Amino acid sequence: MLTVGQLKEVLGTTEVQPQPVPTKENKKYVYGIRGIAGLFNCSIPTANRIKASGKIDGAITQIGRKIIVDADLAIDLASRKTGGRR
């Protein structure tokens, strides 16, 4: 039978340092077509066109009629240049 002090000596550690817990970034979400319209400061028909274009599909989660959009990712995806005129 070992005491706690003897067990610490055997193991060679005197104190365990706690690992820092990584913090999740506070993500901002907008909901629905109105949320997309508010995010891009545009009208609701234009927000429908943005959603239908597929540019921000990576930021959209849709379950049935509920639309949830990661705002930061949507702005990043919309600002990327894809193709264009020559």
Backbone torsions as a table, in degrees:
resi	resn	phi	psi	omega
1	MET	NA	129.2	179.4
2	LEU	-108.5	149.7	172.4
3	THR	-85.6	171.1	-179.4
4	VAL	-63.0	-41.7	179.6
5	GLY	-63.7	-41.2	178.7
6	GLN	-67.4	-36.9	178.1
7	LEU	-64.6	-39.4	176.9
8	LYS	-63.0	-40.4	179.2
9	GLU	-65.3	-40.5	-179.5
10	VAL	-65.6	-43.5	-179.0
11	LEU	-75.3	-22.8	177.2
12	GLY	83.0	7.0	177.3
13	THR	-117.8	138.5	179.8
14	THR	-102.6	-29.1	-178.5
15	GLU	-152.1	138.3	178.8
16	VAL	-94.4	127.1	178.5
17	GLN	-85.9	128.2	178.6
18	PRO	-70.2	141.5	178.6
19	GLN	-80.2	137.1	177.7
20	PRO	-67.9	138.4	-178.7
21	VAL	-85.3	123.8	178.1
22	PRO	-66.8	134.1	-179.3
23	THR	-92.0	141.5	177.0
24	LYS	-80.1	144.1	176.0
25	GLU	-70.2	143.1	176.5
26	ASN	-76.6	105.9	-179.1
27	LYS	-85.7	144.4	178.1
28	LYS	-102.8	129.1	179.5
29	TYR	-117.2	146.3	169.9
30	VAL	-120.9	155.5	-171.9
31	TYR	-123.9	130.1	173.1
32	GLY	80.3	178.7	178.9
33	ILE	-66.2	-36.4	177.0
34	ARG	-62.5	-36.7	177.7
35	GLY	-65.5	-40.7	177.1
36	ILE	-64.8	-41.8	178.9
37	ALA	-62.4	-40.6	178.1
38	GLY	-69.5	-35.9	-179.1
39	LEU	-65.3	-44.3	-178.3
40	PHE	-95.3	3.3	179.0
41	ASN	53.2	55.1	-178.8
42	CYS	-136.7	178.0	179.5
43	SER	-78.7	167.2	-179.7
44	ILE	-66.2	-41.5	175.8
45	PRO	-61.5	-36.3	177.3
46	THR	-68.3	-38.2	176.6
47	ALA	-62.4	-37.6	175.8
48	ASN	-63.0	-40.4	179.0
49	ARG	-67.3	-38.5	178.4
50	ILE	-62.9	-44.9	179.5
51	LYS	-65.0	-42.8	-177.9
52	ALA	-71.0	-23.5	-178.1
53	SER	-67.9	-25.5	179.3
54	GLY	89.5	0.2	-178.8
55	LYS	-64.4	-35.8	-175.3
56	ILE	-109.6	22.9	-178.5
57	ASP	-59.0	-30.9	179.8
58	GLY	-67.5	-20.8	-178.2
59	ALA	-98.1	-7.4	-174.3
60	ILE	-100.9	133.3	169.1
61	THR	-119.9	122.4	-179.6
62	GLN	-124.6	125.5	177.1
63	ILE	-123.4	105.3	-175.6
64	GLY	66.0	-121.6	179.5
65	ARG	-94.3	-9.9	-177.9
66	LYS	-81.5	127.8	179.3
67	ILE	-116.1	125.6	177.4
68	ILE	-121.9	127.8	-175.8
69	VAL	-123.4	127.5	172.0
70	ASP	-75.5	109.9	-170.4
71	ALA	-62.2	-47.3	-177.1
72	ASP	-63.9	-42.8	-179.9
73	LEU	-68.0	-36.9	179.4
74	ALA	-64.6	-42.2	178.3
75	ILE	-65.8	-39.8	178.5
76	ASP	-64.1	-45.1	-179.7
77	LEU	-66.4	-38.5	-179.2
78	ALA	-69.0	-28.5	-176.8
79	SER	-82.9	-12.2	179.4
80	ARG	-70.7	137.8	179.1
81	LYS	-86.4	127.3	177.9
82	THR	-129.1	114.3	176.2
83	GLY	67.5	-138.4	179.1
84	GLY	118.3	-171.6	179.8
85	ARG	-77.5	158.2	175.2
86	ARG	-114.2	NA	NA
